[in-house]
């Protein structure tokens, strides 16, 4: 039995969106279509790959739209009638106002930060890199300005200072899904109204690029370098040249002394001590094994 007769169009691409999408399915919501990015070529073989959310939608016989231009779906939405809600989680494209305006009560967005903090595409990484004591997930009403819409509610997550990006990514995806399910009935019947953000307190984070993988310890304190490694663990990763080899750092800690070439001097005269890495061979190994094999 459906919990709601309102039709829902779900926007999502990244794996972060899978948790909310699965929860909506499990709770019987009437998802009539999924909007995701077009299939893309990945890997060394450049194999054409479907987004994971597309595969899951097709398994549940849900229509999938993959527009090259988001507004191309406007005509499809109009055919669904005038009482359609949108839900967007980690979609990866800007939604034009003309499309947003086709939904009622609008498009509901799950954003992994405590808005207005960390508007933008890398809020999880930013919380780790900045050594924040807490982060969270906000459920907001999408606006044409990036992550600037009013907020229906949020959940706070305390940080230990040891989180990696993949760990926090999954934790916040699950927390976001649970918060969405909790608030959604009252959002859809419009008994819960969102509260405007304080734009004066807004902060922004940038899109991470492959070039951000190179570590510059001479420009960083050891603490900041260690945080970056945890924040960039999945993408773009953290590279450095050691003993004439390029390695990817997986795990490290801060030290006040240098014992091996894998204790890297930083801006503050402390050291970034590498514990685990991916060697030029592509093999994951300990610092000790690397020094034995490559020194």
Secondary structure, 3 states (H helix, E strand, C coil): CCCCCCEEEEEECCCHHHHHHHHHHHCCCCEEEEECCCCEEECCCCEEECCHHHHHHHHCCCEEECCCCHHHHHHHHHHCCCCEEEEEECCCCCCCHHHHCCCCCCEEEEECCCCCCCEECCHHHHHHHCCCCEEEEEEEECCCCCCCCCEEEEEEEECCCCCCHHHHHHHHHHHHHHHHHHHHHHHHCCCCCCECCCHHHCCEECCCCHHHHECCHHHCCHHHHHHHHHHCCCCCCCEEEECCEEEEEEEEEEECCCCCCCEEECCCCCEEEEEEEECCCCCEEEHHHHHHHHC
